[in-house]
Amino acid sequence: MTIRVLQIIPTLVRGGAEKQLTELAVGLPRDKFDVHVFVLTHSGPYEETLRTHDVPLTMINKKLKVDPFAYRRLKACIKKLRPDLVHTWIFAANCYGRQAAFSAGVKHVVAGERCVDRWKAWHEFAIDRQLAKRTERIVTNSTGVRDFYDEHGIPAEKFAIIPNGIRPFEATGNLTRERLLGELKLPTDVKLIGSVGRLWPQKRTKDLIWAAELLKAARDDTHLLLIGDGPQRDALLRFRNEVRISDRVHFLGERSDVRDLLPLLDCFWLASGYEGQSNAIMEAMSAGVPVVASDIPGNRDLVVPEQTGYLVPVGDSAEMARKTQLIIDHADRSASFSDAARKRMLDEFSVEKMVDRHAELYQTLTA
């Protein structure tokens, strides 16, 4: 007998939660699980992957932040589907999805908290606490997220920690170093540092620009590539120009060839003030790129200092530049970090392990 599982998520844009849901929905064995996905607000690139793998999709078309009509549609769709278990992902789906599932009579409800959500106001934490009382488990990807919510009134024992999963790195070969350097009009002997992420306050991209400016003083061959877009783009461009480092910091915007670009980097940076478990770091490590990242709980689960890269205090651009110089200046160290990073992702953070852990959880709850 198969277990009918309904996954509910706000969107299918290129994000960490969206990627993990897609990997899970595609990866759960069909002889044991009948998986469906409901999308609350709008679709995105992962819709194609789900449809290619014949995962049934339902669009709820939520229009407003508080949308009672969307809630009624969602509840009606859940009643019609009659899932054995509902798993909701991130705040909007956790709110609408859990309440609709409870009202529709679903016996087993699981929520997903994927990040240290410092943006939440008191009333949003109050909603989380209230819904958690009827939620069997809350799946998260790191101890840092569990501890954060424990501090905000949701008991740690309510959580199941299942790390993100990543596939073995495979480049298409469509992007070579020569082609990338030609695109950026850079000489062949430069050192490339990259960062992938949304340009918004959480990522502390200004710290990266400062670190690039400091590294420029030590080496005359380093360039920072910022991959991604977001609401802070214009402000960050102005800031880059104000510190007179426009020749060393390059805004590449959204790119579809990130996996081909990553192995061309000499070092990967992430300066976030908070994270759940960074898919960007995982992708970089899978590609064998040494990482220098902020010393926060989610990053500590991934980067092993002195083995796969370095962790530095949040906001310490000088230390980020110094640790990066240690990697770039010593080829043996860089190669050792590269091998260890790739091995760590293969051994500890495979998609197969992530899927198996979810499958075990679902089977245990519905037994």
C-alpha positions in Angstrom: 0.0 0.0 0.0 1.4 3.4 -1.0 1.4 6.4 1.2 -0.2 9.5 -0.4 2.0 12.5 0.5 1.1 16.1 -0.3 3.8 18.7 -0.4 2.7 22.3 -0.2 5.1 25.2 -0.9 4.5 28.9 -1.8 6.4 29.0 -5.1 8.7 27.0 -7.4 11.3 29.7 -8.0 15.0 29.0 -7.8 15.4 28.7 -4.0 16.8 26.3 -1.5 13.5 25.0 -0.2 12.1 24.8 -3.7 15.1 22.8 -4.9 14.9 20.3 -1.9 11.2 19.8 -2.4 11.7 19.1 -6.1 14.5 16.6 -5.3 12.3 14.9 -2.7 9.1 14.7 -4.8 11.1 13.3 -7.7 13.2 10.9 -5.6 10.6 9.3 -3.3 10.1 5.7 -4.6 6.8 5.4 -6.5 6.1 1.9 -5.3 5.9 3.3 -1.7 4.7 6.9 -2.1 2.1 8.7 -4.2 3.5 12.3 -4.2 1.5 15.4 -5.1 2.6 19.1 -5.0 0.4 22.1 -4.3 1.8 25.6 -5.1 0.2 28.5 -3.3 1.2 31.6 -5.2 3.1 31.1 -8.4 5.2 28.7 -10.3 8.9 28.8 -11.4 11.7 26.9 -13.1 11.2 23.8 -10.9 7.7 23.2 -12.4 9.4 21.8 -15.5 11.4 19.3 -13.5 8.3 18.1 -11.6 6.2 17.7 -14.7 9.0 15.9 -16.5 8.9 13.3 -13.7 5.1 13.1 -13.8 4.6 14.6 -10.3 1.0 15.9 -10.2 0.9 19.7 -9.6 -2.0 21.9 -8.4 -1.8 25.7 -8.5 -3.8 27.4 -5.7 -3.4 30.9 -7.1 -3.1 32.8 -3.8 -3.2 36.5 -4.7 -3.1 38.3 -1.4 -1.0 38.1 1.8 -4.3 37.3 3.7 -6.4 35.5 1.1 -9.5 33.6 2.5 -10.5 32.6 -1.0 -7.2 30.8 -1.6 -7.5 29.1 1.8 -10.9 27.7 0.8 -9.6 26.5 -2.5 -6.6 24.9 -0.7 -8.8 23.2 1.8 -11.2 21.9 -0.9 -8.3 20.5 -2.9 -6.9 18.7 0.2 -10.3 17.2 0.9 -10.5 16.0 -2.6 -7.0 14.5 -2.7 -7.3 12.8 0.8 -3.6 12.6 1.5 -2.2 10.4 4.3 0.3 13.0 5.2 0.8 16.7 4.4 4.3 18.3 4.5 4.3 22.1 4.3 7.4 24.2 3.4 8.3 27.6 4.8 6.1 30.3 6.3 3.2 31.0 4.0 2.7 27.3 3.3 3.2 26.4 6.9 0.4 28.8 7.8 -2.2 28.1 5.1 -1.2 24.5 4.5 -1.2 23.3 8.1 -4.5 25.0 9.0 -6.2 23.7 5.9 -4.8 20.2 6.5 -6.1 20.2 10.1 -9.5 21.5 8.9 -9.6 18.9 6.1 -9.1 16.1 8.7 -5.6 15.0 7.6 -4.2 12.8 10.4 -0.5 13.4 9.8 0.9 16.9 9.3 4.6 17.8 9.0 6.0 21.3 8.6 9.3 22.5 7.2 11.5 25.3 8.7 14.4 25.9 6.4 16.1 29.0 7.8 16.9 31.1 10.8 14.1 33.5 10.1 15.1 36.7 12.0 12.7 38.7 9.9 9.7 37.3 11.7 7.6 39.6 13.9 6.1 38.5 17.3 2.8 37.6 15.7 4.4 35.4 13.1 6.2 33.5 15.9 2.9 33.3 17.7 1.3 31.6 14.7 4.2 29.2 14.5 3.9 28.2 18.1 0.1 27.7 17.9 0.3 25.5 14.8 3.2 23.6 16.1 1.0 22.2 18.9 -0.9 20.0 16.4 2.1 19.3 14.1 3.7 15.9 14.4 7.1 16.9 13.3 8.9 19.9 12.0 11.6 19.0 9.5 14.7 21.3 9.4 18.0 21.0 7.7 20.4 22.1 10.5 20.8 22.3 14.3 21.0 26.1 14.0 17.4 26.3 12.8 16.2 23.9 15.5 17.9 25.9 18.2 16.6 29.2 16.9 13.0 28.0 17.0 13.5 26.4 20.4 14.5 29.9 21.7 11.2 31.1 20.3 9.0 28.6 22.1 8.9 25.5 19.8 10.4 22.6 21.7 13.5 21.1 20.2 12.1 17.6 20.4 9.4 18.5 17.9 12.1 18.8 15.2 13.6 16.2 12.9 16.9 17.2 11.4 17.4 16.1 7.8 20.3 17.8 6.0 19.9 19.1 2.5 20.8 16.8 -0.3 23.0 17.5 -3.3 23.8 15.6 -6.4 27.3 14.7 -7.4 28.8 17.6 -9.4 28.6 17.3 -13.1 29.6 20.2 -15.4 28.2 20.3 -18.9 31.5 21.7 -20.3 29.7 24.5 -22.1 31.5 27.2 -20.1 35.3 27.2 -20.1 37.6 29.4 -18.1 38.7 31.0 -21.3 35.2 31.8 -22.4 34.3 33.3 -19.0 37.4 35.4 -18.9 36.7 36.6 -22.4 33.1 37.5 -21.4 34.4 39.5 -18.5 37.4 41.0 -20.5 39.9 39.7 -17.9 43.4 38.4 -18.4 44.2 34.7 -18.2 46.2 34.8 -14.9 43.5 36.2 -12.6 42.1 34.6 -9.5 38.4 34.3 -9.4 36.3 34.5 -6.2 32.6 33.9 -6.4 29.4 34.3 -4.4 25.9 33.1 -5.4 22.8 34.4 -3.7 20.0 36.9 -3.7 21.1 40.5 -3.3 19.3 41.4 -0.1 20.3 42.3 3.5 20.6 38.7 4.8 23.5 38.0 2.5 25.6 41.0 3.7 27.0 41.5 0.2 28.6 44.8 1.3 31.0 42.8 3.5 32.1 40.9 0.3 32.8 44.1 -1.5 34.8 45.4 1.4 36.7 42.1 1.5 37.4 42.3 -2.2 38.8 45.8 -1.7 41.1 44.6 1.1 42.2 41.6 -0.9 43.1 43.9 -3.8 45.6 45.6 -1.6 47.4 42.3 -1.0 47.1 40.9 -4.5 46.8 42.5 -7.8 45.0 39.6 -9.5 41.8 38.9 -7.6 38.3 39.5 -9.0 34.9 39.0 -7.2 32.0 37.6 -9.2 28.5 38.3 -7.7 26.0 35.8 -9.1 22.3 36.6 -8.5 20.0 39.5 -8.3 17.7 41.2 -5.8 16.4 44.4 -4.3 19.8 45.7 -3.2 21.4 45.5 -6.7 21.4 49.2 -7.5 22.5 50.2 -4.0 25.4 47.7 -4.1 26.5 48.9 -7.5 26.7 52.4 -6.1 28.6 51.2 -3.1 31.0 49.3 -5.3 31.7 52.4 -7.3 32.0 54.6 -4.2 34.9 52.4 -2.8 36.4 52.5 -6.3 36.6 48.8 -6.9 34.4 48.6 -10.0 37.3 47.0 -11.9 37.4 44.1 -9.4 33.7 43.4 -8.5 31.5 42.1 -11.3 27.7 41.8 -11.0 26.8 38.8 -13.2 23.1 38.8 -12.4 21.0 35.6 -12.6 22.7 32.9 -14.6 21.5 29.5 -15.8 25.1 28.1 -16.0 26.1 28.4 -12.3 27.1 24.7 -12.1 29.5 25.3 -15.0 30.8 28.5 -13.5 31.5 27.2 -10.0 34.5 24.9 -10.8 36.2 27.9 -12.5 36.5 29.7 -9.1 39.5 29.7 -6.9 37.4 30.4 -3.8 33.8 30.7 -2.8 32.4 33.4 -0.4 29.3 33.6 1.7 28.9 36.4 4.3 25.3 35.8 5.4 24.2 37.0 8.8 21.9 33.9 9.1 21.1 30.9 7.0 19.4 27.5 7.3 21.7 25.3 5.3 23.2 27.1 2.3 22.6 25.3 -1.0 25.1 27.7 -2.6 27.9 26.5 -0.3 26.9 22.9 -0.9 27.1 23.4 -4.7 30.5 25.1 -4.4 31.9 22.3 -2.2 30.5 19.6 -4.5 32.4 21.4 -7.3 35.6 21.2 -5.2 35.8 24.9 -4.5 37.3 25.9 -1.1 34.9 28.1 0.9 35.3 31.1 3.2 32.0 31.8 5.0 30.6 33.6 8.0 30.7 31.6 11.2 27.0 31.0 11.7 25.2 27.7 12.7 24.1 26.6 9.2 27.5 27.2 7.7 29.2 25.3 10.6 27.3 22.2 9.6 29.0 22.3 6.1 32.4 24.0 6.3 35.1 22.2 8.3 37.7 24.8 9.2 41.2 24.0 8.1 39.9 21.0 6.0 37.4 22.3 3.5 37.8 26.1 4.0 37.5 28.7 6.7 34.8 30.3 8.9 35.2 33.9 9.9 33.1 36.2 12.3 30.1 37.8 10.7 31.0 41.2 9.3 34.8 40.6 9.5 35.8 41.5 5.9 39.5 41.7 6.8 39.5 38.2 8.1 37.6 37.0 5.1 40.3 38.6 2.8 43.1 37.1 5.0 41.8 33.6 4.9 41.2 33.8 1.2 44.7 34.9 0.6 45.9 31.8 2.6 44.0 29.6 0.1 45.1 31.4 -3.0 48.8 31.7 -2.0 49.2 28.0 -1.2 48.3 25.7 -4.1 48.8 22.5 -1.9 46.3 23.8 0.7 43.8 24.8 -2.0 44.0 21.4 -3.6 43.6 19.6 -0.2 40.5 21.8 0.6 39.1 21.1 -2.8 39.3 17.3 -2.4 38.0 17.3 1.1 35.0 19.5 0.2 34.0 17.3 -2.7 34.3 14.1 -0.6 32.3 15.7 2.3 29.4 16.4 0.0 29.4 12.9 -1.5 29.7 11.2 1.8 27.4 13.2 4.1 24.9 15.2 2.0 23.7 13.1 -0.9 20.2 13.5 -2.4 19.7 9.8 -1.8 20.3 10.1 1.9 18.0 13.1 2.1 15.2 11.2 0.4 15.7 8.1 2.5 15.5 10.1 5.7 12.2 11.7 4.6 10.8 8.3 3.5 11.7 6.8 6.9 10.0 9.7 8.7 6.9 9.5 6.6 6.6 5.7 7.1 7.2 6.0 10.8 4.5 8.7 11.3 1.9 6.9 9.2 2.6 3.3 10.5 
